[in-house]
Amino acid sequence: QVQLAESGGGLVQAGGSLRLSCAASGRTYTMGWFRQAPGKEREFIASIRWISGTTSYADSVKGRFTISRDNAKNTVYLQMNGLNPEDTAVYYCAARSRLGADFNSWGQGTQVTVSS
């Protein structure tokens, strides 16, 4: 497992943007972002493979959010544009060590609040 530390959350108005960062203590196979809103289950947002850079997105954020990585810094980013109040949640960074494995390393989460 790797240690993960998110940053970049905060309060933003609807239509605004935020960029989340996730610093990893080491390299993994895939990094992902998830979120959990109050009273809802945690949901997948986006993922990226470290080596190939292949990305995947949930339909709810496709076209608005972009996941990227900086290999030299072992850091993954989530650029969030066109935010709306439904995006309000705690956002978690996660990692998995190989294809098909569960995400088994998690960050502490960072709060994103979008006001209307």
mmCIF file of the C-alpha atoms, coordinates in Angstrom:
data_MODEL
# 
_entry.id   MODEL 
# 
loop_
_atom_site.group_PDB 
_atom_site.id 
_atom_site.type_symbol 
_atom_site.label_atom_id 
_atom_site.label_alt_id 
_atom_site.label_comp_id 
_atom_site.label_asym_id 
_atom_site.label_entity_id 
_atom_site.label_seq_id 
_atom_site.pdbx_PDB_ins_code 
_atom_site.Cartn_x 
_atom_site.Cartn_y 
_atom_site.Cartn_z 
_atom_site.occupancy 
_atom_site.B_iso_or_equiv 
_atom_site.pdbx_formal_charge 
_atom_site.auth_seq_id 
_atom_site.auth_comp_id 
_atom_site.auth_asym_id 
_atom_site.auth_atom_id 
_atom_site.pdbx_PDB_model_num 
ATOM 1   C CA . GLN A 1 1   ? 0.000   0.000  0.000   1.00 0.00 ? 1   GLN A CA 1 
ATOM 2   C CA . VAL A 1 2   ? 0.960   3.607  -0.512  1.00 0.00 ? 2   VAL A CA 1 
ATOM 3   C CA . GLN A 1 3   ? 0.250   6.652  1.588   1.00 0.00 ? 3   GLN A CA 1 
ATOM 4   C CA . LEU A 1 4   ? -1.971  9.231  -0.064  1.00 0.00 ? 4   LEU A CA 1 
ATOM 5   C CA . ALA A 1 5   ? -2.563  12.860 0.853   1.00 0.00 ? 5   ALA A CA 1 
ATOM 6   C CA . GLU A 1 6   ? -5.211  15.000 -0.823  1.00 0.00 ? 6   GLU A CA 1 
ATOM 7   C CA . SER A 1 7   ? -5.324  18.768 -0.936  1.00 0.00 ? 7   SER A CA 1 
ATOM 8   C CA . GLY A 1 8   ? -7.129  21.514 -2.793  1.00 0.00 ? 8   GLY A CA 1 
ATOM 9   C CA . GLY A 1 9   ? -10.692 21.256 -1.576  1.00 0.00 ? 9   GLY A CA 1 
ATOM 10  C CA . GLY A 1 10  ? -12.726 24.255 -0.528  1.00 0.00 ? 10  GLY A CA 1 
ATOM 11  C CA . LEU A 1 11  ? -15.786 26.372 -1.142  1.00 0.00 ? 11  LEU A CA 1 
ATOM 12  C CA . VAL A 1 12  ? -16.621 27.564 -4.635  1.00 0.00 ? 12  VAL A CA 1 
ATOM 13  C CA . GLN A 1 13  ? -19.628 29.080 -6.344  1.00 0.00 ? 13  GLN A CA 1 
ATOM 14  C CA . ALA A 1 14  ? -21.617 27.198 -8.938  1.00 0.00 ? 14  ALA A CA 1 
ATOM 15  C CA . GLY A 1 15  ? -19.901 27.347 -12.291 1.00 0.00 ? 15  GLY A CA 1 
ATOM 16  C CA . GLY A 1 16  ? -16.487 27.701 -10.686 1.00 0.00 ? 16  GLY A CA 1 
ATOM 17  C CA . SER A 1 17  ? -13.424 25.476 -10.726 1.00 0.00 ? 17  SER A CA 1 
ATOM 18  C CA . LEU A 1 18  ? -11.152 23.693 -8.281  1.00 0.00 ? 18  LEU A CA 1 
ATOM 19  C CA . ARG A 1 19  ? -8.117  21.493 -8.665  1.00 0.00 ? 19  ARG A CA 1 
ATOM 20  C CA . LEU A 1 20  ? -7.511  18.653 -6.248  1.00 0.00 ? 20  LEU A CA 1 
ATOM 21  C CA . SER A 1 21  ? -4.088  17.112 -5.739  1.00 0.00 ? 21  SER A CA 1 
ATOM 22  C CA . CYS A 1 22  ? -3.124  13.718 -4.394  1.00 0.00 ? 22  CYS A CA 1 
ATOM 23  C CA . ALA A 1 23  ? 0.473   13.045 -3.456  1.00 0.00 ? 23  ALA A CA 1 
ATOM 24  C CA . ALA A 1 24  ? 1.434   9.383  -3.281  1.00 0.00 ? 24  ALA A CA 1 
ATOM 25  C CA . SER A 1 25  ? 4.329   7.922  -1.312  1.00 0.00 ? 25  SER A CA 1 
ATOM 26  C CA . GLY A 1 26  ? 5.107   5.540  -4.166  1.00 0.00 ? 26  GLY A CA 1 
ATOM 27  C CA . ARG A 1 27  ? 4.073   4.374  -7.591  1.00 0.00 ? 27  ARG A CA 1 
ATOM 28  C CA . THR A 1 28  ? 0.991   2.203  -8.100  1.00 0.00 ? 28  THR A CA 1 
ATOM 29  C CA . TYR A 1 29  ? -0.847  0.730  -11.066 1.00 0.00 ? 29  TYR A CA 1 
ATOM 30  C CA . THR A 1 30  ? -3.904  3.002  -11.040 1.00 0.00 ? 30  THR A CA 1 
ATOM 31  C CA . MET A 1 31  ? -4.905  6.106  -9.156  1.00 0.00 ? 31  MET A CA 1 
ATOM 32  C CA . GLY A 1 32  ? -8.496  7.148  -8.767  1.00 0.00 ? 32  GLY A CA 1 
ATOM 33  C CA . TRP A 1 33  ? -10.789 9.774  -7.343  1.00 0.00 ? 33  TRP A CA 1 
ATOM 34  C CA . PHE A 1 34  ? -14.011 8.985  -5.539  1.00 0.00 ? 34  PHE A CA 1 
ATOM 35  C CA . ARG A 1 35  ? -16.515 11.152 -3.707  1.00 0.00 ? 35  ARG A CA 1 
ATOM 36  C CA . GLN A 1 36  ? -19.128 10.726 -1.038  1.00 0.00 ? 36  GLN A CA 1 
ATOM 37  C CA . ALA A 1 37  ? -21.956 13.159 -0.454  1.00 0.00 ? 37  ALA A CA 1 
ATOM 38  C CA . PRO A 1 38  ? -23.937 13.219 2.803   1.00 0.00 ? 38  PRO A CA 1 
ATOM 39  C CA . GLY A 1 39  ? -26.388 10.344 2.939   1.00 0.00 ? 39  GLY A CA 1 
ATOM 40  C CA . LYS A 1 40  ? -25.071 8.801  -0.265  1.00 0.00 ? 40  LYS A CA 1 
ATOM 41  C CA . GLU A 1 41  ? -22.737 5.972  -1.104  1.00 0.00 ? 41  GLU A CA 1 
ATOM 42  C CA . ARG A 1 42  ? -19.211 6.609  -2.239  1.00 0.00 ? 42  ARG A CA 1 
ATOM 43  C CA . GLU A 1 43  ? -19.028 6.860  -6.008  1.00 0.00 ? 43  GLU A CA 1 
ATOM 44  C CA . PHE A 1 44  ? -16.254 6.527  -8.558  1.00 0.00 ? 44  PHE A CA 1 
ATOM 45  C CA . ILE A 1 45  ? -15.268 9.748  -10.335 1.00 0.00 ? 45  ILE A CA 1 
ATOM 46  C CA . ALA A 1 46  ? -12.180 9.136  -12.413 1.00 0.00 ? 46  ALA A CA 1 
ATOM 47  C CA . SER A 1 47  ? -9.050  7.016  -12.687 1.00 0.00 ? 47  SER A CA 1 
ATOM 48  C CA . ILE A 1 48  ? -5.715  7.068  -14.468 1.00 0.00 ? 48  ILE A CA 1 
ATOM 49  C CA . ARG A 1 49  ? -3.080  4.409  -15.033 1.00 0.00 ? 49  ARG A CA 1 
ATOM 50  C CA . TRP A 1 50  ? 0.388   5.525  -14.048 1.00 0.00 ? 50  TRP A CA 1 
ATOM 51  C CA . ILE A 1 51  ? 2.304   4.074  -16.981 1.00 0.00 ? 51  ILE A CA 1 
ATOM 52  C CA . SER A 1 52  ? -0.052  4.407  -19.938 1.00 0.00 ? 52  SER A CA 1 
ATOM 53  C CA . GLY A 1 53  ? -1.993  7.455  -18.762 1.00 0.00 ? 53  GLY A CA 1 
ATOM 54  C CA . THR A 1 54  ? -5.246  5.777  -19.757 1.00 0.00 ? 54  THR A CA 1 
ATOM 55  C CA . THR A 1 55  ? -8.154  7.563  -18.108 1.00 0.00 ? 55  THR A CA 1 
ATOM 56  C CA . SER A 1 56  ? -11.695 6.650  -17.183 1.00 0.00 ? 56  SER A CA 1 
ATOM 57  C CA . TYR A 1 57  ? -14.555 8.880  -16.012 1.00 0.00 ? 57  TYR A CA 1 
ATOM 58  C CA . ALA A 1 58  ? -17.987 8.573  -14.508 1.00 0.00 ? 58  ALA A CA 1 
ATOM 59  C CA . ASP A 1 59  ? -20.712 9.856  -16.803 1.00 0.00 ? 59  ASP A CA 1 
ATOM 60  C CA . SER A 1 60  ? -21.690 12.461 -14.213 1.00 0.00 ? 60  SER A CA 1 
ATOM 61  C CA . VAL A 1 61  ? -18.366 14.290 -14.584 1.00 0.00 ? 61  VAL A CA 1 
ATOM 62  C CA . LYS A 1 62  ? -17.322 13.488 -18.141 1.00 0.00 ? 62  LYS A CA 1 
ATOM 63  C CA . GLY A 1 63  ? -16.486 16.673 -20.008 1.00 0.00 ? 63  GLY A CA 1 
ATOM 64  C CA . ARG A 1 64  ? -16.208 18.715 -16.807 1.00 0.00 ? 64  ARG A CA 1 
ATOM 65  C CA . PHE A 1 65  ? -13.504 16.958 -14.784 1.00 0.00 ? 65  PHE A CA 1 
ATOM 66  C CA . THR A 1 66  ? -10.031 15.992 -15.945 1.00 0.00 ? 66  THR A CA 1 
ATOM 67  C CA . ILE A 1 67  ? -7.659  13.614 -14.197 1.00 0.00 ? 67  ILE A CA 1 
ATOM 68  C CA . SER A 1 68  ? -3.944  13.891 -14.855 1.00 0.00 ? 68  SER A CA 1 
ATOM 69  C CA . ARG A 1 69  ? -0.644  12.842 -13.321 1.00 0.00 ? 69  ARG A CA 1 
ATOM 70  C CA . ASP A 1 70  ? 2.846   14.125 -12.751 1.00 0.00 ? 70  ASP A CA 1 
ATOM 71  C CA . ASN A 1 71  ? 5.087   11.093 -12.705 1.00 0.00 ? 71  ASN A CA 1 
ATOM 72  C CA . ALA A 1 72  ? 8.078   12.974 -11.375 1.00 0.00 ? 72  ALA A CA 1 
ATOM 73  C CA . LYS A 1 73  ? 6.109   14.142 -8.355  1.00 0.00 ? 73  LYS A CA 1 
ATOM 74  C CA . ASN A 1 74  ? 4.035   10.965 -7.853  1.00 0.00 ? 74  ASN A CA 1 
ATOM 75  C CA . THR A 1 75  ? 1.032   13.264 -7.830  1.00 0.00 ? 75  THR A CA 1 
ATOM 76  C CA . VAL A 1 76  ? -2.377  12.950 -9.406  1.00 0.00 ? 76  VAL A CA 1 
ATOM 77  C CA . TYR A 1 77  ? -4.673  15.884 -10.060 1.00 0.00 ? 77  TYR A CA 1 
ATOM 78  C CA . LEU A 1 78  ? -8.380  16.315 -10.562 1.00 0.00 ? 78  LEU A CA 1 
ATOM 79  C CA . GLN A 1 79  ? -9.292  19.498 -12.397 1.00 0.00 ? 79  GLN A CA 1 
ATOM 80  C CA . MET A 1 80  ? -12.956 20.239 -11.807 1.00 0.00 ? 80  MET A CA 1 
ATOM 81  C CA . ASN A 1 81  ? -14.712 22.777 -14.004 1.00 0.00 ? 81  ASN A CA 1 
ATOM 82  C CA . GLY A 1 82  ? -18.343 23.767 -14.257 1.00 0.00 ? 82  GLY A CA 1 
ATOM 83  C CA . LEU A 1 83  ? -19.014 22.768 -10.665 1.00 0.00 ? 83  LEU A CA 1 
ATOM 84  C CA . ASN A 1 84  ? -22.586 22.606 -9.443  1.00 0.00 ? 84  ASN A CA 1 
ATOM 85  C CA . PRO A 1 85  ? -24.109 22.022 -5.986  1.00 0.00 ? 85  PRO A CA 1 
ATOM 86  C CA . GLU A 1 86  ? -24.553 18.318 -6.779  1.00 0.00 ? 86  GLU A CA 1 
ATOM 87  C CA . ASP A 1 87  ? -20.751 18.024 -6.822  1.00 0.00 ? 87  ASP A CA 1 
ATOM 88  C CA . THR A 1 88  ? -20.615 18.871 -3.111  1.00 0.00 ? 88  THR A CA 1 
ATOM 89  C CA . ALA A 1 89  ? -18.961 15.938 -1.347  1.00 0.00 ? 89  ALA A CA 1 
ATOM 90  C CA . VAL A 1 90  ? -15.858 14.678 0.365   1.00 0.00 ? 90  VAL A CA 1 
ATOM 91  C CA . TYR A 1 91  ? -13.418 13.704 -2.351  1.00 0.00 ? 91  TYR A CA 1 
ATOM 92  C CA . TYR A 1 92  ? -11.049 10.803 -1.816  1.00 0.00 ? 92  TYR A CA 1 
ATOM 93  C CA . CYS A 1 93  ? -7.935  9.765  -3.632  1.00 0.00 ? 93  CYS A CA 1 
ATOM 94  C CA . ALA A 1 94  ? -7.336  6.032  -3.952  1.00 0.00 ? 94  ALA A CA 1 
ATOM 95  C CA . ALA A 1 95  ? -4.803  3.633  -5.420  1.00 0.00 ? 95  ALA A CA 1 
ATOM 96  C CA . ARG A 1 96  ? -4.673  0.058  -6.548  1.00 0.00 ? 96  ARG A CA 1 
ATOM 97  C CA . SER A 1 97  ? -1.561  -1.960 -7.135  1.00 0.00 ? 97  SER A CA 1 
ATOM 98  C CA . ARG A 1 98  ? -2.558  -4.049 -10.145 1.00 0.00 ? 98  ARG A CA 1 
ATOM 99  C CA . LEU A 1 99  ? -5.179  -4.496 -12.824 1.00 0.00 ? 99  LEU A CA 1 
ATOM 100 C CA . GLY A 1 100 ? -8.381  -5.968 -11.457 1.00 0.00 ? 100 GLY A CA 1 
ATOM 101 C CA . ALA A 1 101 ? -7.510  -5.394 -7.827  1.00 0.00 ? 101 ALA A CA 1 
ATOM 102 C CA . ASP A 1 102 ? -9.638  -3.322 -5.510  1.00 0.00 ? 102 ASP A CA 1 
ATOM 103 C CA . PHE A 1 103 ? -8.583  0.172  -4.604  1.00 0.00 ? 103 PHE A CA 1 
ATOM 104 C CA . ASN A 1 104 ? -6.852  -0.580 -1.298  1.00 0.00 ? 104 ASN A CA 1 
ATOM 105 C CA . SER A 1 105 ? -5.064  2.647  -0.399  1.00 0.00 ? 105 SER A CA 1 
ATOM 106 C CA . TRP A 1 106 ? -7.117  5.697  0.500   1.00 0.00 ? 106 TRP A CA 1 
ATOM 107 C CA . GLY A 1 107 ? -6.447  9.280  1.427   1.00 0.00 ? 107 GLY A CA 1 
ATOM 108 C CA . GLN A 1 108 ? -8.133  11.102 4.256   1.00 0.00 ? 108 GLN A CA 1 
ATOM 109 C CA . GLY A 1 109 ? -10.472 13.021 1.976   1.00 0.00 ? 109 GLY A CA 1 
ATOM 110 C CA . THR A 1 110 ? -10.929 16.684 1.182   1.00 0.00 ? 110 THR A CA 1 
ATOM 111 C CA . GLN A 1 111 ? -14.203 18.598 1.337   1.00 0.00 ? 111 GLN A CA 1 
ATOM 112 C CA . VAL A 1 112 ? -15.558 20.297 -1.771  1.00 0.00 ? 112 VAL A CA 1 
ATOM 113 C CA . THR A 1 113 ? -18.572 22.542 -1.294  1.00 0.00 ? 113 THR A CA 1 
ATOM 114 C CA . VAL A 1 114 ? -20.326 24.213 -4.210  1.00 0.00 ? 114 VAL A CA 1 
ATOM 115 C CA . SER A 1 115 ? -22.746 26.998 -3.364  1.00 0.00 ? 115 SER A CA 1 
ATOM 116 C CA . SER A 1 116 ? -25.659 27.925 -5.596  1.00 0.00 ? 116 SER A CA 1 
# 
